[in-house]
């Protein structure tokens, strides 16, 4: 079964924020690697949404590593066959900014 992928507003903002950061401080190669890795993870989540590790604070949220410094936090809603992308969290940020806390 293929699950629908839905982007939250925060997921879109945090994804674009990470791209913006990469544009200012890194090379085009890192941007391509990040977007390719994100695409691969999203495709995998659409097929196997349970691959992410459950977070400690809220059991309905899961997280998966997208790149060395970025974690994708998502919510799997099996009753409606949806995977909701919640946030792309850069691990250099303060942990209190994570939406699974």
Secondary structure, DSSP 8 states (H G I E B T S, - for coil): ---EEEE-HHHHHHHHHHHHHHHHHS-HHHHHHHHHHHHHHHHHHHH-GGGSEE-SS-TTEEEEEEETTEEEEEEEEGGGTEEEEEEEEETTS-GGG-TT-
